[in-house]
Structures are given as structure tokens and as C-alpha cells.
């Protein structure tokens, strides 16, 4: 056996076949749910794999997952791995132009999509030259465009539930498309062995990785159950799918919701005794706090051991509010990316205006992007990771050359995050270089200003962007959403508040109050939107 994700999953199934693997809760409020044991999930994935093989989808070809969170999503992802077909996540918020780009850029040969996306799929399809096999989840909707798609339920019911697949390889690929903060999405190409160690913790995210593939199932057989993982963001957000796979590697239970609905999330935590929940920053944590203070007050969340965030940080202010309500839960700001997997976890002393302090793993360094050499203590560089890193960006040799490099015998990835390192090796993440605001020759990273803003009692959420300025080149603009009932927030009061957290050049020179802050479905900041809103407000 080798470090292939399908082989590893099957090895876990074989030691805990009757253990509950997956709990799926449908539309909030309906009460509809599905429960699958490891053996049942394995059988379901086998059916998908055999259907793809019968449909002529060959090893190494790409299949798009254009789905909400569902059993079908994870079933299909696992089925792809079994058949050596490469799964590709598709952002279900994309409109026709974006979908056409992704379908074509990813060279999709097959697509599994939710029936409600039919109009967008039909509009994008003519430009996806290699896309030849469509599988629709759900009955056709009235007046939907006619597509030559097979029904998921029928297709899988007619396929074999047994394994019987050709040998697989650790070189089999897994592609994660990442939207980033600028430009069109990019497909990060991972060897499965590299993804297992960098993104899934090598079978032990917080301990010693396994030293041989067989050890994963041995650990599952020797341990018990009782852990329930609850990835609440969309599975099309790479971290959420990887969280589910970590749960499967542990032989534990994974809970998913079709969509994020705060009150339903809390009900599920209580009902399923969730122990570990993942989300994306304040955008997801704040609504849970609101629900716990309001209609879901008194919900029993005592089973929860940890809440982790990646893709956006949970600010200190919001973390403190949640811990008042759920005091025994650890809140972890994890640092990583689609290009690097997991890098480290924030230390306890990160605070408003102090940067984001991370104790990184041994494979992570802060380097000079020109020389790739480690920076001196206190100097600004870019975060880089070595060892188990992706092969590059699919269909984009130019960006691959900009981001991935060889140093000695090791392959490295150069991330977009700027940072410094101290004498103890603690890394302070300043923010994405692409979002850095140059104001009067000084560099301001939006994340630390946002932390300071969100510590103001009247501010619910905030994004920071640079707006062109004749005097300073750019000035710092704060786009904020107020707390319910808050009124009369002024630029003066915001500036006074920020002065106790930030150097003078980082203080916002402009304030725009908006009804809501726009973020991606996974909670990531939409800085293009923030810049537009700030520029319009300035005009």
C-alpha cells in the first residue's frame, strides 16, 4: 500500500466498517438528514467510480464538483479518487463567464452539478470543449434548459457497489481551485502523497505523522470513536473538504450542512455532540454569537473541544465574546493556504493591531523573495514552505514559475503573505502583499487595521482598502458594518479608537458605513468590492 487517498480511506473502512462516517443535514428547518457508515460511504463511492469508468472517464482526467454541501459531494470526491479521476472544486457562486473560464481552464471531462445550477451550466457549456459527460443531482427543474445529463441516483444505482479497481499511485492528483484575491481562479495541483502530509497532517494533524501507509488503519483500529468533525463552510472551499478527509483518516464522524445557517449549526452541535468545528473567521463566528445571545440562548455546546478558522482570522474581540458563551472551547486561528496546506496556528498573544503571530511548522520559513534566503530577525519577507508542496498551477506555467522554486534538493512554494520572524522563531503575518496599501511610502496591511476596527463596540464587521490619494499615493479607507442599534459612528471616533492600537500612518483616513460586508461563501474578504465601495464613497 502507498500514500494514495483512496487506498488510505479503504484501509480505514476495513477496520471500522460499521462506525458512522457521515451525517448530512439538508435545508435548514426541514429536519431531513442522511447517515452513512464507513461501509455504506465506501459502497456509495464505489458506485460513482464504476459509473465514471463505464462512461469513459479515464485516469488523470478531470471532474468538476459543482455542488452544494451534500452526501453526493463527498461520495463523488471519493469515487474520483478510487477511479483515479482528478476531482476539481467549482465555486457555485460563479456566474456564466467565470464558470466558462474554470470549466475550460481545468479541462473538465465530466461535471457533477446540482439541478438548480442547470441554467448556468448550460450557458457555460459551449465553451468547455473537453466536457463530455454531465451528471445531474436532483430532478430537472421546470423550464430549465435541456441538457444531455444523466441522473445521479439512477447512474449510481446501476453501477457496481464493489471495489475491484486498478492499482493506484501516490502520484495521482487532487486539484484545488483557489479564487485568491485578484484575477481568475487558479488550480493548485497536488500529488496525493504530498496533500496527505501537508494538508491532512499525515494522519495526525496535531501529532506525529504516520511513518508508513498501513499505520493509519492501525491507529484507527487501536483508538475509539467519539470525535465529531463539523466543517461548516462550503465543501468547494478546499479547507472544508480537507477537514472532512481528516475526519475520515481518524475513522471518526463528519457532519455537514447543505448551507451555513447559524441557528441550525447550533442545533446540530447540541444534537450530534460535535467536538470539533471549522469555520472561516468572524463572518461565521459572529452569527453564531448572535444566535447564542438570542433565539438559541442556552443551547448546549459543552461537547465542543475546539473551533478552528482558516482563510480568515477570528479577531480577538469576537473570540472573547464566543468564549464568554462557550467557555471550555479552544478557538484556533490556523494559518495555511491551497498552495501550502497547513503551516501553523496563531499564538495566544495575537491582538488588535499587533499582527497575527504564528508558531509555524519546521518546513516553513520567512524568505527574501528575490534570493529565497531566510530574512534577518525583524525584516519583512514572504512566507515559504518546503517539502510536501504542490506541483504548480494547472495550465499556468508563468504563475507556477513565480510561485514555486527549487532550492537545493527541495521544492518550495512562495506564498503571497508578507511576514517577519523574531528570535524565538515566531512568525508575525502582516497580510497579503497584493493587498498592501502604500500610503506616503509606508506599508499598511489591511488585516491588522481590521483587527483594530473590529475591537470597537459599534463595529460588527470591517474591511480595509487603499483609495488613490493625490497627497499620499493611497489613503487607508475603512468599510464597516455597524452593530444592530449602533448609530452616530464618525471618522473621528474611529480614529481615536484606532490610535491606541495602531501607528499613525495605519489609521483610516476615510470611513464608509455599509449595510453589510460582502464576503465569499466561505467567509473570505472580498477586497475588490471593498476598494470599489471605498472609492465610490470617496467620490
C-alpha positions as CSV (number, residue, x, y, z in Angstrom):
1,X,0.0,0.0,0.0
2,X,1.1,3.6,-0.8
3,X,0.1,7.1,0.3
4,X,-2.9,7.3,-2.0
5,X,-6.0,8.9,-0.6
6,X,-8.4,6.2,-1.9
7,X,-6.2,3.4,-0.6
8,X,-5.9,5.1,2.8
9,X,-9.7,5.6,3.0
10,X,-10.4,2.0,2.1
11,X,-7.9,0.8,4.8
12,X,-9.9,2.8,7.4
13,X,-13.2,1.4,6.1
14,X,-11.9,-2.2,6.5
15,X,-11.2,-1.7,10.3
16,X,-14.3,0.3,11.2
17,X,-17.0,-0.6,8.6
18,X,-20.0,-0.3,10.9
19,X,-18.9,3.0,12.5
20,X,-20.9,6.1,11.5
21,X,-18.9,8.1,9.0
22,X,-21.1,10.9,7.7
23,X,-24.2,12.8,8.9
24,X,-25.8,15.1,6.4
25,X,-28.5,17.7,7.3
26,X,-30.5,19.1,4.3
27,X,-32.1,22.5,4.0
28,X,-32.3,24.3,7.4
29,X,-35.5,23.6,9.2
30,X,-36.6,20.6,7.2
31,X,-35.2,18.1,9.6
32,X,-34.2,15.9,6.6
33,X,-30.9,14.0,7.2
34,X,-28.9,11.1,5.9
35,X,-26.5,8.9,7.9
36,X,-23.9,6.6,6.4
37,X,-21.5,4.2,8.0
38,X,-18.0,3.8,6.6
39,X,-19.0,0.7,4.7
40,X,-22.0,2.5,3.2
41,X,-20.0,5.5,2.2
42,X,-17.4,3.2,0.7
43,X,-20.1,1.4,-1.3
44,X,-21.6,4.7,-2.5
45,X,-18.2,5.9,-3.7
46,X,-17.6,2.6,-5.5
47,X,-20.8,3.2,-7.4
48,X,-19.6,6.6,-8.6
49,X,-16.2,5.3,-9.6
50,X,-17.7,2.4,-11.6
51,X,-20.1,4.8,-13.4
52,X,-17.2,7.2,-14.3
53,X,-15.2,4.3,-15.7
54,X,-18.2,3.0,-17.7
55,X,-18.8,6.5,-19.0
56,X,-15.2,6.5,-20.4
57,X,-13.7,9.0,-18.0
58,X,-10.0,8.0,-17.9
59,X,-7.5,8.1,-15.1
60,X,-5.9,11.5,-14.9
61,X,-8.9,13.3,-16.5
62,X,-10.7,16.0,-14.5
63,X,-14.2,16.1,-13.0
64,X,-15.8,19.2,-11.7
65,X,-17.8,19.2,-8.4
66,X,-20.4,22.0,-9.0
67,X,-22.4,21.2,-5.8
68,X,-23.7,22.5,-2.5
69,X,-22.6,20.5,0.5
70,X,-24.1,17.1,0.2
71,X,-23.5,13.3,0.5
72,X,-23.1,13.4,-3.3
73,X,-20.2,15.8,-3.0
74,X,-18.1,13.6,-0.7
75,X,-19.3,10.4,-2.4
76,X,-18.2,11.8,-5.8
77,X,-14.9,13.1,-4.5
78,X,-14.1,9.7,-3.0
79,X,-15.4,8.0,-6.2
80,X,-13.0,10.1,-8.3
81,X,-10.0,9.1,-6.1
82,X,-11.0,5.4,-6.4
83,X,-11.2,5.6,-10.3
84,X,-8.0,7.8,-10.5
85,X,-10.1,10.7,-11.8
86,X,-9.0,14.1,-10.6
87,X,-11.6,15.9,-8.5
88,X,-11.9,19.7,-9.1
89,X,-13.9,22.0,-6.9
90,X,-16.2,24.5,-8.6
91,X,-17.4,27.7,-6.8
92,X,-21.2,27.6,-7.0
93,X,-21.4,31.4,-6.7
94,X,-19.7,31.8,-10.1
95,X,-21.8,33.2,-13.0
96,X,-21.6,32.2,-16.6
97,X,-18.3,33.9,-17.6
98,X,-16.4,32.6,-14.5
99,X,-17.8,29.1,-14.9
100,X,-16.9,29.0,-18.6
101,X,-13.3,30.1,-17.7
102,X,-13.0,27.4,-14.9
103,X,-14.5,24.6,-17.0
104,X,-12.2,25.4,-19.8
105,X,-9.1,26.2,-17.8
106,X,-9.4,23.0,-15.8
107,X,-10.0,20.9,-19.0
108,X,-13.0,19.2,-17.3
109,X,-14.1,16.0,-18.9
110,X,-17.0,15.4,-16.6
111,X,-19.2,17.5,-14.3
112,X,-21.5,16.6,-11.4
113,X,-23.8,19.5,-10.7
114,X,-26.9,20.4,-8.6
115,X,-30.0,20.7,-10.7
116,X,-30.6,24.3,-9.6
117,X,-27.4,25.3,-11.4
118,X,-28.6,24.0,-14.7
119,X,-29.1,27.4,-16.4
120,X,-25.6,28.5,-15.6
121,X,-24.1,25.1,-16.6
122,X,-26.0,25.3,-19.9
123,X,-24.7,28.8,-20.6
124,X,-21.1,27.9,-19.9
125,X,-21.0,24.5,-21.6
126,X,-20.4,25.6,-25.2
127,X,-17.0,27.0,-24.3
128,X,-15.9,23.9,-22.4
129,X,-14.6,21.9,-25.3
130,X,-13.5,18.8,-23.4
131,X,-16.5,18.5,-21.1
132,X,-18.4,15.4,-22.5
133,X,-20.2,13.8,-19.5
134,X,-22.7,15.5,-17.3
135,X,-24.3,14.1,-14.1
136,X,-27.2,16.0,-12.6
137,X,-28.1,15.7,-8.9
138,X,-31.8,16.1,-8.3
139,X,-34.8,16.1,-10.6
140,X,-34.9,18.5,-13.6
141,X,-36.5,21.9,-12.7
142,X,-39.4,23.2,-14.6
143,X,-38.4,25.4,-17.6
144,X,-34.7,24.6,-17.1
145,X,-32.6,24.4,-20.3
146,X,-32.4,20.9,-21.7
147,X,-29.1,19.2,-21.1
148,X,-27.8,15.8,-22.0
149,X,-27.2,14.8,-18.4
150,X,-27.6,11.5,-16.6
151,X,-29.4,11.4,-13.3
152,X,-27.0,10.8,-10.4
153,X,-29.3,8.5,-8.5
154,X,-30.1,6.3,-11.5
155,X,-26.5,6.2,-12.7
156,X,-25.1,5.1,-9.3
157,X,-27.9,2.6,-8.6
158,X,-27.0,0.8,-11.9
159,X,-23.3,0.7,-11.0
160,X,-21.4,-1.9,-9.0
161,X,-21.1,-1.4,-5.3
162,X,-17.9,-3.5,-5.1
163,X,-14.3,-2.3,-5.3
164,X,-12.3,-4.1,-7.9
165,X,-10.2,-1.1,-9.2
166,X,-6.9,-0.9,-10.9
167,X,-3.8,-0.2,-8.7
168,X,-3.4,3.5,-7.7
169,X,-0.4,5.7,-7.1
170,X,0.8,8.4,-4.7
171,X,1.3,10.5,-7.8
172,X,-2.4,10.5,-8.5
173,X,-3.6,14.2,-8.4
174,X,-6.0,16.3,-6.4
175,X,-6.7,19.8,-7.7
176,X,-7.9,22.7,-5.6
177,X,-9.1,25.8,-7.5
178,X,-8.5,28.9,-5.4
179,X,-10.1,32.2,-6.3
180,X,-7.5,34.3,-4.4
181,X,-7.9,38.0,-4.1
182,X,-7.1,39.1,-7.6
183,X,-7.6,37.7,-11.1
184,X,-9.3,34.5,-12.3
185,X,-9.1,31.3,-10.2
186,X,-6.0,29.0,-10.3
187,X,-5.9,25.3,-10.0
188,X,-3.4,24.0,-7.4
189,X,-2.1,20.6,-8.5
190,X,-1.3,18.3,-5.6
191,X,0.2,14.8,-5.6
192,X,-1.9,12.9,-3.2
193,X,1.0,11.8,-1.1
194,X,2.0,15.5,-0.7
195,X,-1.5,16.5,0.1
196,X,-1.8,13.8,2.7
197,X,1.2,15.1,4.7
198,X,0.9,18.9,4.0
199,X,-2.9,19.3,4.0
200,X,-4.2,16.3,6.1
201,X,-1.4,16.2,8.7
202,X,-0.1,12.8,7.7
203,X,-2.9,11.1,9.6
204,X,-2.2,13.1,12.7
205,X,-2.7,16.9,12.3
206,X,-1.6,17.6,15.9
207,X,0.8,14.8,16.5
208,X,3.4,12.6,14.8
209,X,2.5,11.7,11.2
210,X,2.3,8.0,10.3
211,X,5.6,6.5,9.1
212,X,4.0,4.0,6.7
213,X,0.6,3.9,5.0
214,X,-0.6,0.8,6.9
215,X,-0.2,2.7,10.2
216,X,-3.2,4.9,9.5
217,X,-5.7,2.0,9.8
218,X,-3.7,0.5,12.7
219,X,-4.2,3.8,14.7
220,X,-7.9,3.8,13.9
221,X,-8.3,0.2,15.0
222,X,-6.4,0.9,18.2
223,X,-8.4,4.0,19.1
224,X,-12.0,4.6,19.8
225,X,-14.6,6.9,18.3
226,X,-16.3,9.8,19.9
227,X,-14.9,12.7,17.8
228,X,-17.3,14.5,15.5
229,X,-15.9,16.9,12.9
230,X,-18.2,19.7,11.6
231,X,-16.8,21.6,8.6
232,X,-19.4,24.4,8.3
233,X,-18.1,26.3,5.2
234,X,-18.9,25.1,1.7
235,X,-17.0,21.9,0.7
236,X,-16.0,23.7,-2.5
237,X,-13.7,25.7,-0.2
238,X,-10.6,23.4,-0.1
239,X,-10.2,23.6,3.6
240,X,-13.6,22.2,4.3
241,X,-13.1,19.2,2.1
242,X,-9.7,18.6,3.7
243,X,-11.3,18.8,7.2
244,X,-13.8,16.1,6.2
245,X,-10.9,13.9,4.9
246,X,-9.1,14.4,8.2
247,X,-12.2,13.1,10.0
248,X,-12.2,10.1,7.7
249,X,-8.5,9.5,8.3
250,X,-9.2,9.4,12.0
251,X,-12.1,6.9,11.5
252,X,-14.4,9.4,13.1
253,X,-17.7,11.0,12.3
254,X,-18.1,14.0,9.9
255,X,-21.2,16.2,10.0
256,X,-22.1,18.6,7.1
257,X,-25.0,21.0,6.4
258,X,-26.1,21.9,2.9
259,X,-25.7,25.6,3.7
260,X,-24.5,27.6,6.6
261,X,-27.4,28.7,8.8
262,X,-26.3,29.8,12.3
263,X,-29.3,28.5,14.3
264,X,-29.2,25.1,12.5
265,X,-25.5,24.9,13.2
266,X,-26.0,25.3,16.9
267,X,-28.9,22.8,17.0
268,X,-26.6,20.3,15.2
269,X,-23.8,20.9,17.7
270,X,-26.2,20.1,20.5
271,X,-27.8,17.1,18.9
272,X,-24.7,15.4,17.4
273,X,-22.4,16.3,20.3
274,X,-20.0,18.0,17.9
275,X,-16.4,18.1,19.3
276,X,-14.5,20.0,16.5
277,X,-16.0,22.7,14.3
278,X,-14.3,24.6,11.5
279,X,-15.4,27.9,10.0
280,X,-13.9,31.0,8.3
281,X,-13.3,33.9,10.6
282,X,-15.6,36.5,12.2
283,X,-18.1,36.3,9.2
284,X,-19.2,32.9,10.5
285,X,-18.4,33.2,14.2
286,X,-20.4,36.4,14.8
287,X,-23.7,35.0,13.6
288,X,-23.2,32.1,16.0
289,X,-22.7,34.5,18.8
290,X,-25.8,36.4,17.8
291,X,-27.9,33.2,17.8
292,X,-26.5,32.1,21.2
293,X,-27.3,35.5,22.7
294,X,-30.8,35.5,21.1
295,X,-33.1,32.7,19.8
296,X,-30.7,29.8,20.6
297,X,-29.7,31.1,24.1
298,X,-29.0,28.1,26.4
299,X,-28.0,25.7,23.6
300,X,-25.7,23.0,25.0
301,X,-22.4,23.4,23.3
302,X,-20.4,21.7,26.0
303,X,-19.3,18.9,23.8
304,X,-17.2,21.2,21.7
305,X,-13.5,20.9,22.3
306,X,-12.2,23.2,19.5
307,X,-13.3,25.8,16.9
308,X,-10.8,26.4,14.2
309,X,-10.7,29.0,11.5
310,X,-8.7,29.2,8.2
311,X,-8.9,31.5,5.3
312,X,-9.8,34.5,7.6
313,X,-8.9,35.1,11.2
314,X,-11.3,35.2,14.2
315,X,-10.5,38.6,15.8
316,X,-9.6,38.7,19.5
317,X,-12.8,40.7,20.2
318,X,-15.1,38.2,18.6
319,X,-13.2,35.2,20.1
320,X,-13.6,36.7,23.6
321,X,-17.4,37.1,23.0
322,X,-17.7,33.5,21.9
323,X,-15.7,32.2,24.9
324,X,-18.0,34.0,27.3
325,X,-20.8,31.9,25.9
326,X,-18.9,28.6,25.4
327,X,-16.0,28.9,27.9
328,X,-14.4,25.5,27.6
329,X,-13.8,25.6,23.8
330,X,-10.4,26.3,22.3
331,X,-10.5,28.8,19.4
332,X,-7.7,28.3,16.9
333,X,-6.7,30.6,14.1
334,X,-4.9,28.2,11.7
335,X,-2.6,29.5,9.0
336,X,-2.3,27.9,5.6
337,X,-3.4,28.0,2.0
338,X,-4.4,26.0,-1.0
339,X,-0.8,26.2,-2.1
340,X,0.8,25.1,1.2
341,X,-1.6,23.1,3.3
342,X,-1.3,23.7,7.0
343,X,1.6,26.0,8.2
344,X,0.8,26.6,11.8
345,X,-1.6,28.0,14.5
346,X,-1.7,31.5,15.9
347,X,-0.2,32.1,19.4
348,X,-2.3,33.4,22.2
349,X,-0.8,36.8,22.2
350,X,-2.1,37.9,18.8
351,X,-4.1,41.0,19.4
352,X,-5.7,44.1,17.8
353,X,-3.1,46.0,15.9
354,X,-0.3,43.5,16.9
355,X,-0.3,41.4,13.8
356,X,-1.1,37.7,13.5
357,X,1.6,35.7,15.4
358,X,2.0,32.1,14.3
359,X,4.1,29.3,15.6
360,X,4.9,27.6,12.2
361,X,6.0,24.1,11.5
362,X,9.6,23.2,10.7
363,X,9.0,23.3,6.9
364,X,8.0,27.0,6.9
365,X,10.3,30.0,6.7
366,X,10.2,33.7,6.0
367,X,12.4,34.4,3.0
368,X,13.6,37.2,0.8
369,X,11.5,36.7,-2.4
370,X,14.5,37.8,-4.6
371,X,17.1,35.4,-3.2
372,X,14.9,32.8,-1.4
373,X,17.2,33.2,1.6
374,X,15.8,33.5,5.2
375,X,15.4,37.1,6.3
376,X,17.0,38.5,9.4
377,X,15.1,38.9,12.6
378,X,12.6,41.7,12.2
379,X,12.9,42.1,8.4
380,X,9.9,41.7,6.2
381,X,9.8,38.8,3.8
382,X,7.4,36.3,2.3
383,X,6.3,33.1,3.8
384,X,7.6,30.0,2.0
385,X,7.2,26.3,2.6
386,X,9.4,23.3,1.5
387,X,9.0,19.6,1.2
388,X,5.4,18.4,0.5
389,X,4.3,21.2,-1.8
390,X,2.1,21.2,-4.9
391,X,3.4,20.5,-8.4
392,X,2.2,24.0,-9.5
393,X,-0.8,25.7,-11.1
394,X,-2.7,23.8,-13.7
395,X,-2.4,25.2,-17.2
396,X,-0.3,28.2,-16.0
397,X,3.5,27.8,-16.3
398,X,4.1,31.5,-15.8
399,X,2.4,31.7,-12.4
400,X,3.9,28.4,-11.5
401,X,7.4,29.8,-12.1
402,X,6.5,32.9,-10.0
403,X,5.3,30.8,-7.0
404,X,7.2,27.6,-6.9
405,X,11.0,27.3,-6.8
406,X,13.8,24.7,-6.3
407,X,16.3,25.3,-3.6
408,X,19.0,22.6,-3.3
409,X,17.3,19.2,-3.5
410,X,13.9,20.5,-2.2
411,X,10.9,22.1,-3.9
412,X,9.5,25.2,-2.3
413,X,6.3,27.3,-2.6
414,X,6.4,31.1,-2.1
415,X,3.2,32.3,-0.6
416,X,1.7,35.7,-1.0
417,X,1.7,36.5,2.7
418,X,4.3,39.0,4.0
419,X,5.7,38.4,7.5
420,X,8.5,38.9,9.9
421,X,10.2,36.4,12.3
422,X,11.5,37.0,15.9
423,X,14.4,35.4,17.9
424,X,12.1,32.6,19.1
425,X,11.0,31.7,15.5
426,X,7.5,33.2,16.0
427,X,6.2,34.5,12.6
428,X,4.1,37.6,12.5
429,X,1.9,37.5,9.5
430,X,1.4,41.0,8.2
431,X,-1.0,40.2,5.3
432,X,-1.2,39.5,1.6
433,X,1.3,41.5,-0.4
434,X,-1.2,42.0,-3.1
435,X,-3.5,43.9,-0.6
436,X,-0.8,46.0,0.9
437,X,-1.6,49.7,0.9
438,X,1.3,52.1,0.2
439,X,0.5,55.4,1.8
440,X,3.1,58.1,1.8
441,X,5.8,55.4,1.4
442,X,4.6,53.4,4.4
443,X,3.1,49.9,4.0
444,X,-0.2,49.1,5.7
445,X,-1.6,45.6,5.7
446,X,-5.4,45.6,5.9
447,X,-5.7,42.7,8.3
448,X,-4.2,44.4,11.3
449,X,-6.3,47.5,10.8
450,X,-9.4,45.3,10.5
451,X,-8.5,43.7,13.8
452,X,-8.4,47.1,15.5
453,X,-11.6,48.2,13.9
454,X,-13.5,45.1,15.0
455,X,-12.5,45.7,18.6
456,X,-14.7,48.9,18.5
457,X,-18.0,48.1,20.3
458,X,-20.1,49.6,17.5
459,X,-18.5,47.8,14.6
460,X,-19.8,44.4,13.6
461,X,-17.5,43.7,10.6
462,X,-14.9,45.6,8.6
463,X,-12.7,45.5,5.5
464,X,-9.9,47.9,4.8
465,X,-8.7,49.0,1.3
466,X,-6.5,51.6,-0.3
467,X,-8.0,54.5,-2.2
468,X,-5.9,56.7,-4.6
469,X,-4.9,59.9,-3.0
470,X,-3.1,62.9,-4.6
471,X,-1.0,63.6,-1.5
472,X,-0.3,60.2,-0.1
473,X,-0.5,58.0,-3.2
474,X,-3.2,56.0,-1.4
475,X,-5.0,56.5,1.9
476,X,-6.4,53.9,4.2
477,X,-10.2,53.5,4.0
478,X,-12.4,51.6,6.4
479,X,-15.6,50.0,5.1
480,X,-17.7,48.9,8.1
481,X,-20.9,47.3,9.0
482,X,-22.4,48.5,12.3
483,X,-23.8,46.5,15.2
484,X,-27.6,46.5,15.3
485,X,-28.8,49.6,17.1
486,X,-25.4,51.4,16.7
487,X,-25.7,54.9,15.4
488,X,-23.6,58.0,15.0
489,X,-20.2,56.4,14.3
490,X,-17.9,59.0,12.9
491,X,-14.4,59.0,11.4
492,X,-13.2,60.9,14.4
493,X,-14.4,58.3,16.9
494,X,-12.9,55.5,14.7
495,X,-9.6,57.3,14.5
496,X,-9.5,57.9,18.3
497,X,-10.2,54.2,18.9
498,X,-7.5,53.1,16.5
499,X,-4.8,55.3,17.9
500,X,-4.5,53.0,20.9
501,X,-3.8,50.0,18.7
502,X,-2.1,51.3,15.5
503,X,0.8,53.6,14.4
504,X,-0.5,56.9,13.0
505,X,0.1,56.1,9.3
506,X,-2.2,53.0,9.6
507,X,-5.2,54.9,11.0
508,X,-8.1,55.1,8.5
509,X,-8.5,58.4,6.8
510,X,-11.9,57.6,5.4
511,X,-14.9,55.8,6.8
512,X,-17.7,54.2,4.7
513,X,-20.7,52.7,6.5
514,X,-22.5,49.9,4.6
515,X,-25.5,47.7,5.4
516,X,-23.4,44.5,5.1
517,X,-19.8,43.5,4.3
518,X,-19.5,41.4,1.1
519,X,-17.6,38.2,1.5
520,X,-17.2,35.0,-0.4
521,X,-19.5,32.0,0.5
522,X,-16.6,30.7,2.6
523,X,-16.3,34.0,4.6
524,X,-13.1,35.3,2.9
525,X,-12.7,39.0,2.4
526,X,-13.8,40.5,-1.0
527,X,-11.2,43.3,-1.3
528,X,-12.1,44.2,-4.8
529,X,-15.6,45.0,-3.6
530,X,-14.2,47.0,-0.6
531,X,-12.0,49.1,-2.9
532,X,-14.9,49.9,-5.1
533,X,-17.2,50.9,-2.2
534,X,-14.5,53.0,-0.7
535,X,-13.6,54.7,-4.0
536,X,-17.3,55.5,-4.6
537,X,-17.6,56.8,-1.1
538,X,-14.6,59.0,-1.5
539,X,-16.0,60.4,-4.8
